[in-house]
Amino acid sequence: YHRENDVRNEVYNFSNSDIDIFLTRQYLSKRKACMDSYEDIVSTLINTRVNLYPHQIDAVIRATRNNTTRIMLADEVGLGKTIEALTVLKYYKQKNPKFRCLIVTPSSLEYQWSNEINDRFDIDAETFSYNKVIYKKTKTSVFIISYGEYYRYRYELDEMKWDMLIIDEAHKILRSNYYPALMKASRLTRNVLLLSATPIVHDGIEYLQ
C-alpha cells in the first residue's frame, strides 16, 4: 500500500500536466525495478503508443489493482477516458491473449474506437459483424458494436461469455431502451468499464444505476 502511494506521488510530482512520451516510458522503466507487484501494469504502460498523463496512470493502476475491473471512468471531456479504458484492456490482453471484450458505443464513435485500438494499442479488434461473431468466422476476440446493434442481437451476444464489457457514453443509456439489456450484460460479465463525462445528470443515485 505504501509503495503504491509512493509511486503515485512520484508520478504526480514528475509532471503537472505534460509528460513527453519518451520521458514517460523512461521514468516507468526505472520505476519497474522497485514495483514488483505492478510489473504487468508497468509493462502495459510502456508498450502503448500513447502519451499517458499522471491521472491516466493512476486510473489504470486503480482499475487493475485487484485483477477484476468494475469501475466508472468519469473524467471530463478531453481527459482521455478512451485511452485509460484501452490501456486497461491492453493489460488484460497481455495476460491472456484470448481475453474477450465487447465495446458498446454510440454508432458515431465506432470509427474512433476502432482507430484508437488498432493503431495506438496494437490490439486486433473488429467492428461487429453478425455472421463473423455469431458463427465464429473470425479469430478476433475484441469487437466494437453500436448500442442499436447490441440491442438487436443482445440474446445471442449474452450467451458468448465475454471477459470484459466496455460501455462508452454510459449516461446516455440511463433512460433508454438499451439500459435493461446492458444492465443484464454487465451482471453476466466479470469486468465492466463504464465511460461517462457527465455521470450525474439529475442526482447522485445515477452513480448506482
Secondary structure, DSSP 8 states (H G I E B T S, - for coil): -HHHHHHHHHHHHH-SS---HHHHHHHHHHHHTT-GGGHHHHHHHHTSSS---HHHHHHHHHHHTTS--EEEE---TTS-HHHHHHHHHHHHHHH-TT--EEEEE-GGGHHHHHHIIIIIS---EEE--HHHHHTT-----EEEEEHHHHHHTHHHHHTT--SEEEESSGGGGTTSTHHHHHHHHHHH-SEEEEE-S---SS-THHHH-
